[in-house]
Amino acid sequence: MPILPGACITQIVLELYQHWAKCEADIAKIANLKFLSVVSPSTISQLDVIIEKTKTSGSQTHIKASVENDGLCYSKMSLVIINNNALNTMEQNNKFDDIRPYYSDEVPAAMQRIAASDGFPIVASYVFPDQDIKELRAMVAGLKTTEEFQSKVMAQFNEQVIKRSITEFTVEGMDKLQKDVPYLYVSNHRDIVLDSSLLQYKLHTHGFQTTEITFGANLMSTPLIIDIGKSNKMFRVERGGTPKEFYRCSMHLSEYIRHVITEKHSSVWIAQRNGRTKDGRDKTDQGIIKMFGMSYTDDKIQSLASLNIVPVSVSYEWESCDYLKTFELYISRQQKYIKRPGEDVTSILTGITQPKGRVHFEICPAITREELAALDSLTANEYHQQVARLIDQRINSHYRLWPNNYIAHDMLYGQTTHRDRYTEQEKQAFIEHMAVLDRMALLEIYGVTDLDALHDIFLGIYANPVDQK
C-alpha cells in the first residue's frame, strides 16, 4: 500500500505557509514533529492542514501545524520558518532603517544600554518597585529579544499602571480578531503612551501578536527613550517640514506600514490624527487615510482593504492630562501655543501616574471591503473623507461614557438633562477635581485672566463626547 512520506507532509505544510504568507520561505528549524497515522493516497483523497502562527521574531516565524482528515490527526509539527522576502526587503535593502524598530540582532545591545543608563533606576523603581537595582540591571541586560523585553518588562510596566492608577480596566471586542490576520489598528488618541501600550498588553495576554507602534520623532528625545521605544516595536514618524519633505515622509510612512502588514504579516497601531485629542472630540484626520493609500494607487478599494483597518475606541473615566490640556487650549485661544522644554516628557509621566479611574478599550468591527466598495464612485478626496467618517462612527458609537461626561455636560449647559446618569457623590467628586484647576490657574506661568473661560474648556473636554454619540 503506497503511503505519503513524512518529508512530503512537511513540504506540503511549508508550501501552504508560503501561499498564505505570499512569500518565499524555508524551514529554519523543526522544533517538534510527530507522525501519528499513515496517510495512504489510495484511500485518502483530501487532507486538512491547519496552520497557526504563534510568534514572529524579525524574519523568523514560529508556526504550529496539524494534518487532519475526518476527525483523525495524521501529523503535528512545530516549525521555525525563515521568511526570505523579509530578509531581502528589510535586512538587505535597509530602505526603512531611518524609521524602523530594532531588528532582533540589535535588541541585546539595546538591553545592555538600557540597563547601564543613568535613567534606569528611575524607570526601574516604577516598573519593579522594591526590587534590587543590581539584580534588575542584570536581568534587563540579559534580555535577547523583543518578545522577552515585552513579556518581562513592558507587561510588568502595564500591570503597574493598572495597579496604581486604574480602578477597573476592561476590553471588549477581542473576539472580532483572528490571530493569523495582521491589522491596522486606528485608535482615538487621549494619552501619549497608554493608548497603545495598554492595547499591546491586552493583545499579549490574549495570545495575539503585539503590534508595531507609531511614535512621533519629537518624543524620541533621549537615547534611553529611543532604546526602549525601538525595542518595543515602535517606529519613528516625522512631522513638520516643508511641503516637499512632508510628502516624502508621508510616502515613506505609507510604504512602511504597507510593508509591515502585507509582507511581514505584522500589525500596526496608529492614532487617528496627528497628536492627542485635546478637547474631547475624536475625529479622524482625512490626511491619515490619504497617507494609507499613497503606497498603492492602482485600486483605491484594494489599497485600504488590504490593510485590514480596525478602529479602536479608548475612554478614560478621568481624562489623561486633563489639567494640562485645559491650559494648552486656554493659551491657544490667546496666542500661538509653543511647547515648553520637556513638556512632552511631563505629559508622558502625568499620563502614566495620574489616577484614571475606570478605563475601557473597545475593539470595533473592521472596515470591510464591502463598505469601501460602496464608496467606489467617489472622487479620491471624497473617498478619504467618507472612510474617515466610517472610522469616526465606529469610534464614537463604541466610546464608553462615564458619569463625569454627563456631569460636565449638565454643568456646561446649566441643565439637569442627564441627572439620572450620576449620583450627587459623583458630582461632588468631579467638582472637587475641577477645583484643583482653580488653584493651578493662580500660577503665573499660565497667565489666566478669565476663569470662566477656563472652566468652559475643562468642562468641554468631558462634555463633548456626549454630543458625539
Secondary structure, 3 states (H helix, E strand, C coil): CCCCCHHHHHHHHHHHHHHHHCCCEEEEEEEEEEECCCCCCCCCCCCEEEEEEEEEECCEEEEEEEEEECCEEEEEEEEEEEEHHHHHHHHHCCCCCCCCCCCHHHHHHHHHHHHHCCCHHHHHHHHCCCCCHHHHHHHHHCCCCHHHHHHHHHHHHHHHHHHHHEEEEEEECHHHCCCCCCCEEEECCCCCCHHHHHHHHHHHHCCCCCCEEEEEHHHCCCHHHHHHHHHCCEEEECCCCCHHHHHHHHHHHHHHHHHHHHHCCCCEEEECCCCCCCCCCCCCCHHHHHHHHCCCCCCHHHHHHCCCEEEEEEEECCCCCHHHHHHHHHHHHHCCCCCCCCHHHHHHHHHHHCCCEEEEEEECCCCCHHHHHCCCCCCHHHHHHHHHHHHHHHHHHHCCCCHHHHHHHHHHHCCCCCHHHCCHHHHHHHHHHHHHHHHHHCCHHHCCCCHHHHHHHHHHHHHHHHHHC
